[in-house]
Amino acid sequence: MKETYFAGTYWACRKESAEQSSRRAEAFFRHLSSCDSIYARWFEQAGSLKKALQLQFEPTFEAFMRFFKKKAYQNGPDGFSFSAWTGHEEDGHGGMMSLTCGSCSNFYSNACLLYLPSAGSEEERVLTVSVLAEVLRAMVLAWEPDWCVVTSAALRDTLSENGHAGTFVGWLTYVSRSRGAVPPLPEPVRVQPVEDKGTLVLLSPERITASNPEHVALARRVQDALFAEGLLNPVVSGRPAT
């Protein structure tokens, strides 16, 4: 079965207003739009394809303020949830994102998830290190998270028994500076700073898959090294990274 990939960014308790959350969301979509052309337009989700294609929006501060003031996008006393898609009707050629932000819950993390293309020229362009590093950078600069990952669901399940956010590595992994310094890692792993926010760990320029035993072995070695330094703790207890 073909592996499908997602980029996820997660952060713990951070209660923020609709205004603060809207500014972060606007920044995220602005940075993301420069990563690839598929992220140039966005639509709200709806119960049918016909209806959803009528709900295109510009991801501006004003638009998110309107969304976050609606009860449908509010998570009880604090926090907001929102999801959108790129409008590609062919399966696998576009993407979908889901967002939970502004919350201080002890039961779930704030998170921004981007489901990556899995077919066609879109997959060939986006599932490359150069693009994915920029996608994670967009997430980090906008949301200032504790931990980010680009992985397939299959690789996540291979490396982690419970999938808790913050506790495993992916093809690309980001750890906040607040978690500590990344130690020296084996070849062909590369590390690079994300401005002054934290460190990006790249396992290989080659796409990392759960079906390749050498990839899994490398991922486990890196995961063990980061765990030994205390860099892979749960963002919040009991929350899978899905």
Phi, psi and omega in degrees: 000137181292137178277136176247149191241153174220156171249129182228140176232139191222142176212150184278189184325115173207093180284121180225151181285172175299323180295314180295316180294323180293323179292321178293318180297317178300317180296319180299310182294327178295313178296319183296325183298337180273354182281322179195155184295337180294343181262021182276338180222151186220150181228144169293158176271155182209177184285347179218156179298316181302316180291316182298324180289351176267000188247039176293143179217157173267125186282067181260167176305315182297322179295316181290328174299318178296316181297311188287346175275351178276138181301327182299336182254010180256141179257075178064225186288337177209154177093163185220150175230143181203147175219153181206167179219166189272358176083009177279119184282334179282131181303132173085354185268347180237221181196165177226145176234148173228146189223133168231121185213167176076012187255154174237036180287145174270357186256338178213154180272158162290146185202148170233118183245136177234115180273121192272156181297150184229017181204157170069193181295334179297316177297315182300323181283312190282321182277060175229153183300319183299318180284315184294325176298323178288325176298313179295323177298318177301318179295316183295313183295326182279316191256346181047061188276174174277328190199142176223158179207145164245120185204166167268157177299325181294319179292318176304313182292330178290323186268346187221131179289326186241350178069021181295131180303131177101353192250004182213171179253164175230192174305312170239140179223138175242136173235135180295149176303330181294342179277340180126181183272140178282129181282171172302141184233157185289156173297146005265024186295140176236145176235148178209146179286151169251089187048231179256017188272319185175204188231136176260129179250121180250117182293317183194149173294340176281143179299125181274127182233154177287342182277351181257111182302325179294322177296315181297318180298317178297314180300319179295320179298316179293317179300316179297320180295318179289322178297319180298333179269004179075024184265354184239063175262153179302139174296312167220156183288138170079017183245111177293151177270077180229000000 
